[in-house]
Structure formats: structure tokens, C-alpha cells
């Protein structure tokens, strides 16, 4: 299961992580977000111990989405060593996400 990221735990989980971090920015009312949600959960299981796969609900966390300029959802951000390395905006495939994760490994 994906880790829940919010304004209060973002720094600890994402910026201080020694593993790559993937964050799916989503909302309950977003159709494309619901389409990729099962992919995110699969990746959380597949990369357990190797990467942190997380979700951030834009309706309950305001600071993090604003800080990273999230204007469209779903948006997936890819971090390594606390630095934003890449992103995917809009619905995407599991293969595209896996390719970006593997680039960070």
C-alpha cells in the first residue's frame, strides 16, 4: 500500500529518504487519478524496501502541491536524495512509471 504524504510528514518521508520516492498527487473526485490508483498500489508492493511509493491528496494537503507547482492531477513526482528529478503529468502507464523509477535506482 502506498504511503500517505501530507504537509506535516513530507520533509521526513520524502526529503530525508535514502531511497527514491515517487509521489502520486491525486484527489477523490479525479477520474484519471482513480484509473492509476491500482498501478500505484501495485508499485508500492513491487518496490517495497527499494523505493517509497506515496500518494498525496491535494484536497487535504495544500502546502506541498503549491510548493511543487501541482496544477493538474494526476501528477507523479520522482525524488532522489531529497531532490525532484522528474515528473509525469496526466494519466500514464505502469511501464512509464517503472522506467522513471528504474532511472532513479
MARVO-96391 format. One record per atom (N, C-alpha, C): y, z, x; atom name. Coordinates in steps of 0.1 Angstrom, whole numbers. Each point is the difference from the previous one (the first is absolute). Example, Ala and Ser with C-alpha at 12.3 -4.5 7.8 and 13.67 -1.06 7.14 Angstrom:
<pts>
{c2 -57&c3 78&c1 132&at N}
{c2 12&c3 0&c1 -9&at CA}
{c2 12&c3 0&c1 9&at C}
{c2 11&c3 -7&c1 -4&at N}
{c2 11&c3 0&c1 9&at CA}
{c2 11&c3 8&c1 -8&at C}
</pts>
This chain:
<pts>
{c2 -12&c3 0&c1 8&at N}
{c2 12&c3 0&c1 -8&at CA}
{c2 13&c3 0&c1 9&at C}
{c2 9&c3 -8&c1 -4&at N}
{c2 13&c3 -1&c1 7&at CA}
{c2 7&c3 14&c1 0&at C}
{c2 7&c3 2&c1 11&at N}
{c2 8&c3 12&c1 1&at CA}
{c2 13&c3 -2&c1 -8&at C}
{c2 5&c3 10&c1 -7&at N}
{c2 12&c3 -1&c1 -7&at CA}
{c2 12&c3 4&c1 9&at C}
{c2 9&c3 -10&c1 2&at N}
{c2 12&c3 3&c1 8&at CA}
{c2 12&c3 2&c1 -9&at C}
{c2 8&c3 9&c1 4&at N}
{c2 13&c3 3&c1 -8&at CA}
{c2 11&c3 4&c1 10&at C}
{c2 12&c3 2&c1 -6&at N}
{c2 11&c3 3&c1 9&at CA}
{c2 -2&c3 13&c1 9&at C}
{c2 -8&c3 9&c1 -5&at N}
{c2 -2&c3 13&c1 7&at CA}
{c2 -10&c3 -1&c1 11&at C}
{c2 -10&c3 -9&c1 -1&at N}
{c2 -11&c3 0&c1 10&at CA}
{c2 0&c3 -13&c1 9&at C}
{c2 10&c3 -9&c1 -3&at N}
{c2 0&c3 -12&c1 8&at CA}
{c2 1&c3 2&c1 15&at C}
{c2 9&c3 8&c1 5&at N}
{c2 2&c3 2&c1 14&at CA}
{c2 -13&c3 5&c1 7&at C}
{c2 -6&c3 10&c1 -7&at N}
{c2 -12&c3 6&c1 6&at CA}
{c2 -12&c3 -10&c1 0&at C}
{c2 -2&c3 -7&c1 -11&at N}
{c2 -12&c3 -9&c1 -1&at CA}
{c2 2&c3 -13&c1 7&at C}
{c2 12&c3 -6&c1 -1&at N}
{c2 2&c3 -14&c1 5&at CA}
{c2 6&c3 0&c1 14&at C}
{c2 11&c3 7&c1 1&at N}
{c2 7&c3 -2&c1 13&at CA}
{c2 -6&c3 8&c1 12&at C}
{c2 -8&c3 10&c1 -4&at N}
{c2 -7&c3 8&c1 11&at CA}
{c2 -14&c3 -4&c1 2&at C}
{c2 -5&c3 -10&c1 -7&at N}
{c2 -14&c3 -4&c1 0&at CA}
{c2 -4&c3 -7&c1 14&at C}
{c2 -11&c3 4&c1 5&at N}
{c2 -5&c3 -7&c1 12&at CA}
{c2 -9&c3 -12&c1 -4&at C}
{c2 -2&c3 -2&c1 -13&at N}
{c2 -7&c3 -12&c1 -5&at CA}
{c2 9&c3 -9&c1 -7&at C}
{c2 -4&c3 -13&c1 -1&at N}
{c2 8&c3 -9&c1 -9&at CA}
{c2 1&c3 5&c1 -14&at C}
{c2 11&c3 -3&c1 -6&at N}
{c2 3&c3 5&c1 -14&at CA}
{c2 4&c3 -12&c1 -9&at C}
{c2 -7&c3 -2&c1 -11&at N}
{c2 3&c3 -10&c1 -9&at CA}
{c2 5&c3 6&c1 -13&at C}
{c2 11&c3 -3&c1 -5&at N}
{c2 6&c3 6&c1 -13&at CA}
{c2 2&c3 -11&c1 -10&at C}
{c2 -6&c3 2&c1 -12&at N}
{c2 2&c3 -9&c1 -11&at CA}
{c2 10&c3 7&c1 -9&at C}
{c2 12&c3 -7&c1 -1&at N}
{c2 10&c3 5&c1 -9&at CA}
{c2 -2&c3 -6&c1 -14&at C}
{c2 -1&c3 8&c1 -10&at N}
{c2 -5&c3 -4&c1 -13&at CA}
{c2 7&c3 8&c1 -11&at C}
{c2 -3&c3 -4&c1 -13&at N}
{c2 4&c3 8&c1 -12&at CA}
{c2 -10&c3 -3&c1 -11&at C}
{c2 -2&c3 10&c1 -9&at N}
{c2 -10&c3 -1&c1 -10&at CA}
{c2 3&c3 -12&c1 -10&at C}
{c2 12&c3 -4&c1 -1&at N}
{c2 4&c3 -10&c1 -10&at CA}
{c2 -1&c3 -14&c1 7&at C}
{c2 -4&c3 -1&c1 12&at N}
{c2 0&c3 -13&c1 8&at CA}
{c2 -14&c3 -6&c1 -1&at C}
{c2 -1&c3 -12&c1 -7&at N}
{c2 -12&c3 -7&c1 -1&at CA}
{c2 -7&c3 -4&c1 13&at C}
{c2 8&c3 -7&c1 9&at N}
{c2 -6&c3 -4&c1 13&at CA}
{c2 -4&c3 12&c1 8&at C}
{c2 6&c3 11&c1 -2&at N}
{c2 -3&c3 13&c1 7&at CA}
{c2 -14&c3 4&c1 -4&at C}
{c2 -3&c3 0&c1 -13&at N}
{c2 -13&c3 3&c1 -6&at CA}
{c2 -11&c3 -9&c1 5&at C}
{c2 4&c3 -13&c1 3&at N}
{c2 -10&c3 -9&c1 4&at CA}
{c2 -5&c3 3&c1 15&at C}
{c2 9&c3 4&c1 8&at N}
{c2 -4&c3 3&c1 14&at CA}
{c2 -4&c3 15&c1 2&at C}
{c2 2&c3 8&c1 -10&at N}
{c2 -4&c3 14&c1 2&at CA}
{c2 -15&c3 2&c1 4&at C}
{c2 -9&c3 -7&c1 -6&at N}
{c2 -14&c3 1&c1 4&at CA}
{c2 -3&c3 -4&c1 15&at C}
{c2 8&c3 -10&c1 4&at N}
{c2 -1&c3 -4&c1 14&at CA}
{c2 4&c3 11&c1 10&at C}
{c2 12&c3 7&c1 -4&at N}
{c2 5&c3 10&c1 8&at CA}
{c2 -10&c3 12&c1 1&at C}
{c2 -7&c3 3&c1 -11&at N}
{c2 -10&c3 11&c1 0&at CA}
{c2 -12&c3 -4&c1 8&at C}
{c2 -4&c3 -13&c1 0&at N}
{c2 -11&c3 -4&c1 8&at CA}
{c2 3&c3 1&c1 15&at C}
{c2 12&c3 -4&c1 3&at N}
{c2 4&c3 1&c1 14&at CA}
{c2 1&c3 14&c1 5&at C}
{c2 4&c3 9&c1 -9&at N}
{c2 1&c3 14&c1 4&at CA}
{c2 -14&c3 5&c1 4&at C}
{c2 -10&c3 -4&c1 -7&at N}
{c2 -14&c3 4&c1 3&at CA}
{c2 -5&c3 -7&c1 13&at C}
{c2 3&c3 -13&c1 1&at N}
{c2 -5&c3 -8&c1 11&at CA}
{c2 7&c3 4&c1 14&at C}
{c2 12&c3 4&c1 -1&at N}
{c2 7&c3 4&c1 12&at CA}
{c2 2&c3 15&c1 3&at C}
{c2 -8&c3 8&c1 -8&at N}
{c2 0&c3 14&c1 1&at CA}
{c2 -2&c3 4&c1 15&at C}
{c2 9&c3 8&c1 5&at N}
{c2 -2&c3 5&c1 14&at CA}
{c2 6&c3 -10&c1 10&at C}
{c2 3&c3 -12&c1 -4&at N}
{c2 6&c3 -10&c1 9&at CA}
{c2 15&c3 -3&c1 -3&at C}
{c2 3&c3 1&c1 -12&at N}
{c2 14&c3 -3&c1 -5&at CA}
{c2 3&c3 8&c1 -12&at C}
{c2 12&c3 3&c1 -3&at N}
{c2 4&c3 7&c1 -12&at CA}
{c2 5&c3 -11&c1 -10&at C}
{c2 -7&c3 0&c1 -12&at N}
{c2 4&c3 -9&c1 -11&at CA}
{c2 6&c3 8&c1 -10&at C}
{c2 12&c3 -3&c1 -4&at N}
{c2 8&c3 9&c1 -9&at CA}
{c2 7&c3 -8&c1 -11&at C}
{c2 4&c3 7&c1 -10&at N}
{c2 8&c3 -5&c1 -11&at CA}
{c2 12&c3 8&c1 -2&at C}
{c2 11&c3 -6&c1 -4&at N}
{c2 13&c3 6&c1 -3&at CA}
{c2 5&c3 -5&c1 -13&at C}
{c2 0&c3 9&c1 -10&at N}
{c2 6&c3 -3&c1 -13&at CA}
{c2 15&c3 0&c1 1&at C}
{c2 6&c3 -12&c1 -2&at N}
{c2 14&c3 -2&c1 1&at CA}
{c2 8&c3 8&c1 -11&at C}
{c2 -7&c3 3&c1 -11&at N}
{c2 7&c3 7&c1 -11&at CA}
{c2 1&c3 15&c1 3&at C}
{c2 -9&c3 6&c1 9&at N}
{c2 1&c3 14&c1 3&at CA}
{c2 5&c3 3&c1 14&at C}
{c2 1&c3 -10&c1 8&at N}
{c2 6&c3 2&c1 13&at CA}
{c2 12&c3 -10&c1 2&at C}
{c2 12&c3 5&c1 2&at N}
{c2 11&c3 -9&c1 0&at CA}
{c2 5&c3 -2&c1 15&at C}
{c2 -1&c3 9&c1 8&at N}
{c2 6&c3 -1&c1 14&at CA}
{c2 -8&c3 -10&c1 9&at C}
{c2 -13&c3 1&c1 0&at N}
{c2 -8&c3 -9&c1 8&at CA}
{c2 2&c3 -15&c1 -3&at C}
{c2 -2&c3 -3&c1 -13&at N}
{c2 2&c3 -14&c1 -4&at CA}
{c2 14&c3 -5&c1 4&at C}
{c2 11&c3 8&c1 -2&at N}
{c2 13&c3 -4&c1 3&at CA}
{c2 2&c3 -2&c1 15&at C}
{c2 -6&c3 10&c1 8&at N}
{c2 1&c3 -1&c1 15&at CA}
{c2 -6&c3 -13&c1 5&at C}
{c2 -11&c3 -5&c1 -6&at N}
{c2 -6&c3 -12&c1 5&at CA}
{c2 3&c3 -12&c1 -8&at C}
{c2 10&c3 1&c1 -9&at N}
{c2 5&c3 -12&c1 -7&at CA}
{c2 -10&c3 -6&c1 -10&at C}
{c2 -8&c3 8&c1 -6&at N}
{c2 -10&c3 -5&c1 -10&at CA}
{c2 8&c3 -4&c1 -12&at C}
{c2 0&c3 -13&c1 -3&at N}
{c2 7&c3 -5&c1 -12&at CA}
{c2 -10&c3 -7&c1 -10&at C}
{c2 -11&c3 -4&c1 5&at N}
{c2 -10&c3 -6&c1 -8&at CA}
{c2 -14&c3 7&c1 3&at C}
{c2 -7&c3 2&c1 -11&at N}
{c2 -13&c3 6&c1 1&at CA}
{c2 -11&c3 -9&c1 -6&at C}
{c2 -12&c3 0&c1 5&at N}
{c2 -4&c3 8&c1 12&at CA}
{c2 6&c3 -5&c1 13&at C}
{c2 2&c3 9&c1 9&at N}
{c2 4&c3 -3&c1 14&at CA}
{c2 -9&c3 9&c1 8&at C}
{c2 -6&c3 -5&c1 10&at N}
{c2 -9&c3 7&c1 9&at CA}
{c2 6&c3 0&c1 14&at C}
{c2 3&c3 12&c1 5&at N}
{c2 5&c3 2&c1 14&at CA}
{c2 -11&c3 4&c1 9&at C}
{c2 1&c3 -5&c1 13&at N}
{c2 -9&c3 3&c1 10&at CA}
{c2 7&c3 7&c1 12&at C}
{c2 -5&c3 13&c1 3&at N}
{c2 6&c3 8&c1 10&at CA}
{c2 -10&c3 2&c1 12&at C}
{c2 6&c3 1&c1 12&at N}
{c2 -8&c3 4&c1 11&at CA}
{c2 9&c3 8&c1 9&at C}
{c2 -5&c3 12&c1 4&at N}
{c2 7&c3 10&c1 8&at CA}
{c2 14&c3 3&c1 -6&at C}
{c2 0&c3 1&c1 -13&at N}
{c2 12&c3 4&c1 -7&at CA}
{c2 10&c3 -12&c1 -2&at C}
{c2 -3&c3 -12&c1 4&at N}
{c2 9&c3 -11&c1 -1&at CA}
{c2 -5&c3 -10&c1 -10&at C}
{c2 9&c3 -5&c1 -8&at N}
{c2 -3&c3 -11&c1 -9&at CA}
{c2 -3&c3 -13&c1 8&at C}
{c2 -12&c3 -5&c1 -2&at N}
{c2 -4&c3 -12&c1 8&at CA}
{c2 -1&c3 -13&c1 -9&at C}
{c2 -2&c3 2&c1 -13&at N}
{c2 -2&c3 -12&c1 -8&at CA}
{c2 0&c3 3&c1 -15&at C}
{c2 1&c3 -10&c1 -8&at N}
{c2 0&c3 3&c1 -15&at CA}
{c2 -5&c3 -12&c1 -7&at C}
{c2 -5&c3 2&c1 -12&at N}
{c2 -4&c3 -10&c1 -10&at CA}
{c2 7&c3 3&c1 -13&at C}
{c2 8&c3 -9&c1 -5&at N}
{c2 7&c3 2&c1 -13&at CA}
{c2 -7&c3 -9&c1 -10&at C}
{c2 -4&c3 7&c1 -12&at N}
{c2 -6&c3 -7&c1 -10&at CA}
{c2 -15&c3 2&c1 0&at C}
{c2 -7&c3 -5&c1 -10&at N}
{c2 -14&c3 1&c1 -1&at CA}
{c2 -7&c3 -8&c1 11&at C}
{c2 -11&c3 5&c1 5&at N}
{c2 -6&c3 -7&c1 12&at CA}
{c2 -15&c3 2&c1 -1&at C}
{c2 -7&c3 -5&c1 10&at N}
{c2 -15&c3 1&c1 0&at CA}
{c2 -4&c3 11&c1 10&at C}
{c2 -13&c3 4&c1 -2&at N}
{c2 -5&c3 10&c1 9&at CA}
{c2 -1&c3 -5&c1 14&at C}
{c2 -3&c3 -13&c1 2&at N}
{c2 -1&c3 -6&c1 13&at CA}
{c2 13&c3 1&c1 7&at C}
{c2 11&c3 -3&c1 -7&at N}
{c2 13&c3 0&c1 6&at CA}
{c2 4&c3 14&c1 5&at C}
{c2 -3&c3 10&c1 -8&at N}
{c2 2&c3 14&c1 4&at CA}
{c2 -8&c3 4&c1 12&at C}
{c2 -13&c3 -3&c1 0&at N}
{c2 -9&c3 3&c1 10&at CA}
{c2 5&c3 -6&c1 13&at C}
{c2 4&c3 -13&c1 0&at N}
{c2 5&c3 -7&c1 12&at CA}
{c2 12&c3 8&c1 6&at C}
{c2 9&c3 5&c1 -8&at N}
{c2 11&c3 7&c1 5&at CA}
{c2 -4&c3 14&c1 6&at C}
{c2 -10&c3 6&c1 -7&at N}
{c2 -5&c3 13&c1 5&at CA}
{c2 -6&c3 -2&c1 14&at C}
{c2 -8&c3 -10&c1 1&at N}
{c2 -7&c3 -3&c1 12&at CA}
{c2 9&c3 -3&c1 12&at C}
{c2 12&c3 -6&c1 -3&at N}
{c2 10&c3 -2&c1 10&at CA}
{c2 6&c3 13&c1 6&at C}
{c2 -1&c3 10&c1 -9&at N}
{c2 6&c3 13&c1 4&at CA}
{c2 -10&c3 9&c1 9&at C}
{c2 -13&c3 -4&c1 -2&at N}
{c2 -10&c3 8&c1 7&at CA}
{c2 0&c3 -1&c1 15&at C}
</pts>
